[in-house]
Amino acid sequence: MGLIVSLLLAAALQDKPPAAPPPPVDEAQVDAAIKKGIAYLRTAPSPGAHAGIKDSDELILWTYVHAGVRESDPDFQKYFKKMLDGTLEKTYKVALQAMILEEMDRAKYQERIAQCAQFLVDNQCANGQWGYGSPTAFAVDVKVPENKSVATPAPVVPGGTRDFGPAEKQKPKVTQKVPVKKQKDGPASGDNSNTQYAALGLRACHDSGILIPETVLVLAVKWWRESQQGDVDKDGKAVATGGSDKSEGWNYKDKAAQPDKAPYSAMTAGGTSSLVIYDYILGRRWKEDTHVKEGMAWLTQHWAINKNYYYLYGLERTGILFGTDRFGEHWWYAEGAKLLLKDQSADGSWGHHVKPEDKDRNTQDTCFAILFLKRATRPLVASEDRK
């Protein structure tokens, strides 16, 4: 059994060469699809989501950043000004704000990014998760001396920018480190969707020179590791997958909270990529992390490319953050791009929501589709100023 397990994991983690690479993706088609998608977003609503999230402004803005919409563009400025003038209220939105500002100019906006970090640190739940979050009075107290933006060469990424993400942009040099500390306790528990976005936000803060308390990072890792689980049937009984008990994933909560809920793709992509991020911040080798390997094996054994655009963007992040262009025999970008190019609606949108009360959610799906096609996630390669 041990040999079988080893062989399965080796195949899942790229130790076996693929039978053949896929045909190259038509980049002209991709660019045209993205252009149509952005045109749709310019006139689309910015719908709210669960638990009092008022809008999708940061998600739209994050998409604009990666789709090449200029900062001087009126639509860009509308969302950007509203974001900076607003308060830090919800985990999803604050994490995306940190990501946006780090991508735009992590030196110029370091103070605001540090305030985002304070929000995320203060909203960590007692069990290591994050929920939807609530404002913290301590964020506005975070002050950072003004930085001057000094460009530094972008890191060299193996495989080229089209294989692993947008590494060609030069980032401002981080010249000062800003510590934050936890000032208040969050609730008892949260959910793994908010929790994976918190990891993305903390990665952006880390790359901006913000020093996250190690206790926060370790507790987050503890949650992801202890909530990872194997497949279960409808009665909550363990189900063997592919002859290996080393293929494990995540659901929205954990086995204790949802004993009859099996792992599923979107949360497993989120859990795997979150552990990779924390290994990166803590200086660990994520490709040697057993829990990361088991998450990658689960995604490979349950391989899916489908119209769950939230999941597809999670898959994009996992592929780029782990540093791979395939899961087993599956070339994730080629397969995902093929589906997305076929699935775009005539109006430029993506999404399967057709009921009037749900149709606004096509805005979010369009953002996720564009972010996948742009390979928007920046690889985890430390630049010189982070050493």
C-alpha positions, 0 to 999 in steps of 0.5 A, spaced: 500 500 500 505 504 501 508 503 494 501 505 491 500 511 495 507 514 493 506 512 486 499 516 486 502 522 489 508 522 485 503 522 479 499 528 482 505 532 484 508 532 477 514 527 478 511 523 471 512 527 465 505 528 461 503 524 455 503 530 451 502 538 452 496 541 449 495 545 443 497 552 445 492 557 447 490 562 442 492 568 446 488 573 441 482 570 442 483 570 450 485 578 449 478 579 445 474 575 450 477 579 456 476 586 452 469 584 451 468 582 459 471 588 461 466 592 456 460 588 460 463 590 467 463 597 465 455 597 465 454 591 469 451 592 477 456 591 483 452 586 487 452 585 494 453 578 497 452 575 504 452 578 511 452 585 509 457 585 504 454 591 500 458 591 493 463 587 489 467 594 488 474 591 490 473 585 485 471 589 479 477 593 481 482 587 482 479 585 475 481 592 472 488 592 475 489 585 471 486 587 465 490 593 463 484 598 465 488 604 466 488 608 473 486 614 470 480 611 467 474 614 469 471 607 471 477 605 475 477 612 479 470 611 481 471 604 484 478 606 487 476 613 490 470 609 493 475 604 496 480 609 499 474 613 502 470 607 505 472 604 512 475 597 512 469 593 514 469 586 511 474 580 510 473 579 502 473 586 501 479 588 505 483 582 503 482 584 496 483 592 497 490 590 500 491 586 494 489 591 489 494 596 493 500 592 493 499 590 486 499 598 484 504 601 489 506 597 495 510 603 497 506 609 496 500 605 499 504 602 505 500 605 510 493 603 508 495 596 506 498 596 514 491 598 516 488 592 512 493 588 515 490 590 522 483 589 520 485 582 518 489 580 524 484 583 529 478 579 525 482 572 526 477 567 529 479 563 535 480 557 531 484 560 526 479 561 521 476 568 518 469 570 518 465 576 514 469 580 519 467 587 522 470 594 523 476 594 528 477 601 531 485 600 531 486 600 524 486 607 523 491 608 529 496 604 524 501 610 521 507 609 517 512 614 514 511 616 507 514 612 502 517 614 496 516 609 490 523 606 487 522 601 482 526 594 483 526 589 477 521 584 477 523 577 479 525 572 474 520 566 474 521 560 471 517 558 465 516 565 463 510 570 464 505 567 460 506 560 464 506 562 471 503 569 471 504 577 471 511 577 473 513 582 468 511 589 472 516 592 476 514 593 483 516 599 488 522 597 493 519 596 500 524 600 504 521 599 511 518 594 515 511 595 519 509 591 524 502 590 526 500 586 533 493 583 534 489 588 538 482 584 539 479 577 539 475 575 533 469 570 534 469 563 535 469 560 528 468 563 521 468 559 514 473 557 509 471 561 503 473 568 507 479 564 510 482 563 504 481 570 502 484 572 508 490 568 506 491 572 500 490 579 503 496 577 508 500 575 502 499 582 499 501 585 506 507 581 507 509 583 500 508 590 502 513 589 508 508 588 513 510 584 519 504 579 521 504 576 528 507 569 527 502 567 532 496 569 527 500 565 521 501 559 526 494 559 528 491 559 521 496 553 519 493 549 524 486 550 522 487 548 515 491 542 517 486 540 522 480 541 518 483 537 512 479 531 511 478 525 506 472 523 502 465 521 506 459 518 503 452 521 505 452 518 512 459 521 514 463 515 513 470 515 510 470 513 502 477 511 499 479 515 493 483 512 488 486 507 493 490 512 497 488 515 504 493 521 503 488 524 498 485 530 502 481 536 501 476 541 505 469 543 505 466 550 507 467 548 515 470 542 517 468 535 519 466 536 526 461 542 523 459 538 517 460 531 518 456 529 512 459 534 508 465 531 503 471 536 501 469 539 494 473 543 489 473 550 491 474 549 498 480 544 497 483 549 492 483 555 497 485 550 503 491 548 498 493 555 496 492 558 503 497 553 506 502 554 500 502 562 502 503 561 509 509 556 508 512 562 503 511 567 509 514 563 514 520 561 510 518 553 509 518 549 503 511 548 500 512 543 495 515 538 501 509 540 505 505 533 506 498 537 507 499 541 501 501 535 497 495 531 499 491 537 497 494 537 490 493 530 490 485 531 491 485 536 486 488 531 481 484 525 483 477 529 483 479 533 477 474 538 474 473 544 469 466 546 470 462 553 470 463 554 477 467 560 476 469 562 483 472 555 483 476 556 477 479 562 479 481 558 486 484 553 481 488 558 477 491 561 484 493 554 486 496 552 480 500 559 480 502 559 487 504 552 488 508 553 481 505 548 476 502 548 469 498 541 470 495 537 475 497 530 474 496 529 466 491 535 466 494 542 463 489 547 468 490 553 464 489 550 457 483 546 459 480 552 463 481 557 457 478 552 452 471 552 457 471 560 458 472 562 451 466 557 449 462 559 455 462 567 454 455 570 452 454 574 447 454 580 451 461 579 454 459 576 460 460 569 464 455 566 468 449 561 469 445 566 473 438 567 469 433 569 474 432 576 475 434 576 482 440 572 481 443 575 474 447 580 478 451 575 480 454 574 473 458 580 474 462 576 479 463 570 475 465 575 469 471 577 474 473 570 476 473 568 468 477 574 466 482 573 472 483 566 470 484 568 463 489 573 465 493 568 470 492 574 475 496 571 481 503 573 482 508 567 483 511 566 490 518 568 488 521 573 493 524 579 490 531 582 493 527 587 497 524 582 501 530 578 503 
